[in-house]
């Protein structure tokens, strides 16, 4: 009888130890899963930041007076200014006009105007700007990519940057007027602009930021 009792006690002890072992293994497994999940999250964050850096191709640059040759070159380039054909295409911009323009847009913007060059690998590729229009009493957007740098995704990123900057500067609504046959309309619609109205020559687009 004593042997039988001792045998049952041993079985219970073994079951208890087996349960404890399984419980420990279970806890270890949970901790391993937590570590794996945390590590995966960390790796995902690193990958996201890396991809974000790859996606963000452009940097903003406040031009100095001596950098205005690039804007002069863009305004004189027929392909770059093709969007402006309804209003005359290229725009002459001689150096004797630079000083007044620079004071108005850069030196004394009065928080009513914003202007920056877009750079890629130390090369100027375009410009972004907005200014307050007294007639419509809202800010008008401007995105211009030099023709040789188009079809690289710069226009889309530039417009996203402009909208973000305008919002951070307290602007609640951005407008733009685009020639009715300008394919850039699709880009603006993609970025949340909607048609406000149109005329025979242009479409007025609007985005609430």
PyMOL commands that set and color helices and strands:
alter all, ss='L'
color gray80, all
select helices_A, chain A and resi 2-55+65-67+69-76+80-87+95-107+147-149+154-168+184-190
alter helices_A, ss='H'
color red, helices_A
select strands_A, chain A and resi 59-61+113-120+123-133+138-145+173-179+194-198+202-208
alter strands_A, ss='S'
color yellow, strands_A
deselect
rebuild
show_as cartoon
